Amino acid sequence: MGIQTFEELRKKGCLYVDKTDMVWHIANDNKYNYLSRPRRFGKSLLASTLHSYFEGRKDLFEGLKITEMEQVWVARPVFHFDMSIMGSNYEDFRSNLYLTVKEYGSLYGETKYETAGKCFADLIRKAHEVTGQTVAIIIDEYDKPIRNTLYTDDHDATRSYYRDFLSVLKSEGGHIHNVFITGIAKFTQLSLFSALNTLRNLSFETRYAAVCGLTNDEIDLCLKPEINTMAEKMGLTFEQLRQRLREYYDGYHFTEDLIDVYNPTSLLTALDDKKIRNNWASDGATLLLPTIIRENNIDIEQMDNVTVGRTELETSDYLLSKPAVSLYQMGYLTIKDFDEWNYTLGFSNAEVRQTMSDIILPNIMPALNDSSRANALGQMASAMDKGDGDKAMEYISQLVAAAPYDNQKHKLLESHFQFLLSMMFYSVGFNVQQEVRVAAGRIDMVVTTRHQLYVIELKLSDNGGAMAAMEQMSARRYVDAYSAEYRQLNQLAIEFDNKTHCVNRWIWQRF
């Protein structure tokens, strides 16, 4: 875990999922290339693999697909920039970028210019002259300096200095063999996408759908021993654990063929720790999200089934797009469906839902401090997983009571209560399905924990309440749809009071 350089990975004999056929096409099919993927999806490892290829390191690729494709291995000058480490403000960015460029002077000749852009242009020409080979340029996480200063006074200065640096990619095109740029979001204000009119956006191309991340086939081919070991520790079968891993870390779709892609860092961390948990949030991937939500006044409830025009999603600027597009670029939303004109976006998986709910719950339950809320959620989760529906409902009642009326006034009450419950369940890592269609009707919620499955029906007190909810579930035999489940089956009917907006009563039945 944690290895992001191809050379180190190969020299240590680590497992490598072979994607070098795609690497070859990126390096040879088009001069200017851009790939957008969320954080923690292996963009840096891909950039490092390209770096080794451009340097002609045939020894590192023995036994991989690319050796069947490449006939002549050429060692080129490579300029590789990791923009994620250039600093969080303008002065640090300007200084670090300039010093990084100047360091290449030791290889190709010192340069006298005083800005990163002019030094870069000079060194590209020198590198071509010294080696006789056109250069390769890799810019990893290119958008990080702009995202770092997005809502600060440093933004304009950073953008201007950066634009001057990136303009070199066009002006020195005659000395360049290949440019590969990665990022999370596009910033057209940098003029990168307008200046490089041949820049190829690989992000939505089917052939590169799984260039970063892991597919189900790749997991079954490469990770069966690790999954078996984890399953044994957790007391699950191989297939049971595969399903849980799929629910928690799978579900990313980057192209219209809807190839399932796992978040590789989250999945591999889970297999290494032998625990299913929210690795996304613990890695700091959520730092910008509260700001994005606040600045755009996002209604999270509406984000799980939102329609966005195809052109808008594929070409939108980060700053000018709808909030849904920003959330897609950051990895919180993914493509769920499409037609000729639109994409339908929704939350990617349980890990993302948990991250979102952790951010939302403090805002919708301000009466509870972080410690009290976390304790109530933890006690609820423990009781539900042990199959103690009554104990769980005591904590659910407390949490619902902490959500003030102001948060409910624009919502149908039953829908709002369903939203509250889903946020609670997501926040503790449970899998939640809403409005589930089965043979006899539509179930309000189906919630699965490690050991339990709950079929849940919600009713307001003036609509029959808990008794009517339980009668509906029993008469329509909702649980029969889950008779093959290895988990313990439960029915839970919850009644909410129309006037107090609290839990009024509940009926729990265990099978």
N, C-alpha and C positions, 0 to 999 in steps of 0.2 A: 504493500500500500504506500501511496505518497510519491511513487516514482513518476516523474513527468518528462524524463528525457529518454529518447529511444535508445541511445547508446548504452546508458546504464542498465536499462531494462534487458537488453539483449546480452550484455556482458555478464550479468548476474544470472542468466538463464531463467528469467521470470516467464510466467505465462504471457503470451502475446496473441491476441485475437487478430488474425491476419487480415488486414484491410489494405495491403500494399498495392493491390490491383487498382484501387481507387486513388491511391497516392500517385501512381504513375500517370493516370489520366489527368489529375489536377496539375501535375508538373508539366505535361506535354501537350494538352489539348488547346489551351488558351493562355495568352500571356498574363492577363490581369484577372485574378480570381478573388471572390469574397464569399466567406461562409459565416452565417449567423447561427449560433446555437446558445442555449442558456449556459449559465455558469455550471462548472463541475461536470461537463459532458465530454471532456477529453480533447478539447480544442488545442491545448498546449502540447499534449503528446502527439497529436497529428502534426502540429507545426514543427516539432522536434524531429519527427520521422522524415518530413520533407527536407529539413535541414541536412540530415544525414545523407539523404538521397542526392541532394544538390552537390554535396561535397564529394560524391562518388564513392561512398563507403560501402562498396560491394560486400565486404566481409561481414557487415552487420545484417545483411539481408539474406544470407545463405538459408535455403530451404523455404523461403517465402515466395508468394505468387509473383512478385515483381521481377524476380530473376528469370522468369520465363518470358517476360515482356521486354526487358531492357537488353539491347544488343551491345551498346557502347556506353560504358560508365565514364562520365565526364566530371572532373572535379572543378567546380565553379566557385568564385568568390560568393560568400553568403553574408548578407547583412540581416541580422535577426534582432528584432526589437520586442521586448516584453513590456508593453505599455502599462501593465498592472502595477509595476514597481517604480513608476516615474514620479510619484508624489501626489498628494491630495490637494495642493494649491498651486497657483500659477508659478510662483518663484521656484518651488521645488521641481515642478514639471520642466520649466525652461532650463534650469541648471542641469538636471539629471539627463534630459534628452541630449543637450549639447555635449556633456561629458561622454555619454554613450557613443555618440557619433565620433567624437574626437579619438576615442580609444581605437577605432579602426585605422587610424593614421599609422599606428605601429606596424600594421600589416601592409599598407599600400602607399604610404608616404604622408608626411605631415601636411596639414592644411592650415592656412592662415586666417580663414574667415571666422567671423564672430557670431554667426547665427547657426542654429542646427541645420536649417534648410540649405544654406550656401555650402556649409561643410559637407553635407550629405551629397549634394550634387557633385562637388569636386572629387570626393572619394569614390563615387561610382565610376567617374571617368578614369581616375587613377587605377582602380582595381581592374577595369577592363584592359587598360594599357599594360599593366604589370603582368597580368596572367594570360592575356590573349583570349580570355573567355568573358562573354557577357555575364552579368551578375544575376543572382537570385536574391529577392528581398522578401522577408517574412515579417509581418507586423501582427503580433498576437495581442488580442484584447485591445484593438485599436481605439475603441470607444471609451475606455476607462478614464482617460484624463478629462473627457467632456462630462461623463457621468459624475465624476468626483466633484466638479465645480458647477454642476447643473443649476443649483439654486443659491449660488454665492456671487459675490462681487467680482470674483476672479474669472468668471465664465467667459466674458468677451475677450479678455486678454489671452486666455488659454486657447480659445478657438482661433484667434488671429495668428498666433505664433505657430499653432499646429497646422493651420491651413497652408502656411508658407512652407513648412516641412513636407507635407504630403504632395504639394504641387510638383515636387521634384520627380515623382513617379511618372508624370507625363512628360516633363521637359527633357528628361534624360532617357526616354524610352528606347533610343537607339543603342544604348549600352546595357539594356536590361533583357534578360532571358525570360524571367518569370517573377510575378508578384503574387504572394498569397497573404490575404488579410483575413483575420478572424475578429469577431465581435459579437456582442449581444444585440446591439441596436444600430440602426443606420442614422447618421447625422448628415443630412444633405447640406446643412449650412457650412460644412467643411469643404464643400465643392468637390469632394472626392468622386462622388457618383456622377456628377455632371461633367467634370473634367475628363475622367477616364471613360469615354463613351463606349469603350470595348470591355469594360469591367463586367465580368460574368458572375452573376449571383447564383451560386451553387445551392443556396439554402433550400430551394423548393424543387430541386431536380430529383426525380425518382432514383436515379442511379447513385445518388449520394445520401439517400434517406438515412442510412445507418452508418455513414462514415464516422460519426461520433456516437457513442452509446453502444449498447449491446442488444441483440435481438434474441428472441426465444430459441431459435436454432443454435445461435452461438453459445448461449448459456448451456443448453443440453449437450453440446459438443465438448465444451471446455470446462464446465464447472460442476459436473455431477458429483465428484468426490467431496467437494466443499459443501454442497447442498445436503448430501447424505449425512455428513458429520454434524451439520447444524440441526438437521431434522431429528437425529438421534438424541442430541442434547435437549431439544425442546419437546421430545415425546410425540413427534408427529411422523407420519409417513412422508416419503419423498414427495408424492403428489400433493399432499396437504400443505407442505411447506412451499412447494412451487406455486400453489394457488395464492398463498399469503404474500409471497414475494411479488407475485404479479400484481396483486391488488395494491400493494404499497409503493412499488418502485417502477412499474411498467406504465404503459398508456400514453407515452409521448408519440405524436405523429407530426412529422415535419413536411410530408408531401401528400399528394392526393391519393396515393395508393394505400395510405393508412397502415404502413408497416409499423408494428409495435416496437418501440425502442425503450429500453430501461435507462434510467439515470445510472451510469456506471459507477460513479463514486459512492452514491448511496447504497447500491446493491453490494459492491465489494466491501464496503465498511460493515454492512450487516453480516456478511459471510465471515469476515475477519473477527468481529466481536461476538458472532453467533447470537445476535439480538436484533429483532425488528423494532426500529425506533426512528424518530425523526432526525435523520442525519443532515438534512437540508438546512434546518434552522440552526442546528448546533454549529454549522460551519460558517455562519455569518451571512448567509445568502439573502437574509431578509432585511438588511439594514436600510435599503432605500425604499422598501415597500410601503411603510407607513406614510412617507412623504408623498409618494405617488398617489396613494389613496386619498390623502388630505387635499393635495393640490388639484386633483381632478374630481373631487366629490363623488367617488366611486360607490355605487350601490352593489355590494358584493353579491347580494342575493340574485341579481340579474346577470352575473358574469358566467354562470354555469351553463348557459344555453344562449349565447349571444351570436348574432349574425354580423359578419363583417365582409365587405366586398373583397373579391379576390385581388383586384388591383391595389386596393388600400392596404391589405395585409402584406402583399409582396413588395410594395414599393414605398410604403409610408415612412416618413421621417419620424424619429422618436418623439420629437417635441410637438409635432403637429397632428399626430395620430389620435384616434380615439383611445380611451383608457384600455379597452380590451386588447388593442394592438400592443401597447406597452407591456401589458401583463403576459401576452403571448411571447414577446421577445425575451422577457425575463424568465420564462419557463413555468409560470403559474397556470396559464391556459395552453391548451393544445388543440389541434384540429380534430374534431369529432365527426364531421360530415362535410359534404361539399356538393355544389352543383355547378353549372356552367358559369354562374355569376358570383357566387358567394361561398364563404367558408362558415361553418358553424363551430364555435369554440366552446370549450368547457374545461373544467379542472382536470388536470392530468391524472392524478392518482390520490391515494389516501395520504401520502406524505405531504403533498401540496395542500390538500384540504386541511390537514392538521396545522400546517404553518399559517394558513389564512385564518383559521379559527382562533389560533393563539393571539393573533393581532387584533381580531375583532372583539373577542370576549371582554377585554377590559373596558371597551367603549360601550358595550351594551349591558354591562353589569357593573356600573361604577360604584354601587353600594358596597361591593366587596373589594378589599384590598387584594394585592397579588397573592399573599400568603393564604388568606381565607379562601379565595377562589380556587387556588391550586389544591388546597386540602380537600375541599368539597368535591372537586372533580376527581381527585385520586381515590377518595373513599367511594364515590359512585362507581368508578371503573372497577375497583376491586370487588365490590358487591355484585356488579353485573357479571363479571367473569366467573365468580363463584356460584352464580345462579340464584342469588338472593335478591329477587325483584323488589320485595318490600323495603329492604334496607336501601337499595339503590334509589328507590322513589323518594325516600326521605331527603336525600341530598339533591335529587332533581328538583323537588319542591322548593328547597332553599334557594337553588340557583335561579329558578324561574321567578321567584319572588324578588330577587335582586335586580331584575330587569325592569326599569321604570316605564311608566305609561307613555312618556314622551317618545320612547323608541317604538311604540306600537300604533300610534295614532294614524299613520298612513297605510296600515296593512290590514287585510282581513285577519281577524283574530286567530282562526284555526291555522292559517298559513304562517302567521307569525310564530305561533307556538311550535310548529313543525320546524321552522327555521332555528329557533332557540335550541331545540333538542338536537338538531343536526350539528350545530356548532359545538355543543358540549361533547357529543360523541366523537366528532372529528378530532377535537382537541386532545383526546386521550388515545387516539390511534385506532379507534374502531372503524370497521368498514360499514358504510351507511348507504343504503339504496332507498330512494324515495319514489312514491307513486309506482310501485312495482305491479305490473300486470300479470295476473295468473288466470287460470281457467275460469274461476268463479267470480272474478272481480279485480279490484285494484287495491293493493295494500298501501296504507299510508307510509310505513317505514319498515324496513328489514335491517336489523343491526346485528353484526356478528362480532364477537370477541374471540379470544383464543379458544375458549371451551364452550361458549354458549351462542345460540342464535335466538333472537327476539323478533317476533312478528308483532308490530305495534300499530294500534289503531287509536286515533285521537278524536274526541268529540267534545263540543261545548256543552255546558250544563243545560242550555235551553234546546239542545238537539238530541236529547236522550242520554247524554252523559256516558259514564263508564259502562253501565249495564248494556246500553244499546251497542256500544263499541264491541263488547265481549260477545254479545249475541250475534253480531254481524260476522265476526271472525269465526265463531264456532259453526254457524249455519252454513257459511260458505267454505268451510274446511281449508282455510288459508294455509295452515301448517302442512297439509298434505303435499304441497309443492316442494317441501324440504325434507321429505321422509328419508331420502338417501344421505342426508347430512351426517357427518361424524360428530357434530356438535350437539349438545343438549338443546332441545327445542322448548321455547317458552312463548306464551301469548301474554301481551301486556296492553290492557285497555286503560287509557288515561283521560280523565275528565278535567277540563279547564273551566273556571268560572267566568261567565261573561262580564260580571261587574267588577270583581276584585282582580281579574287578570292573573290569577294564581291557580295552582293545581288544587282541585276540589277533592277528588278521590281517585282511586285506581283499583283495578282488579288484575291480579297476576296469576297465571296458571302455568304450571310446569308439566311437561309430558314425559 
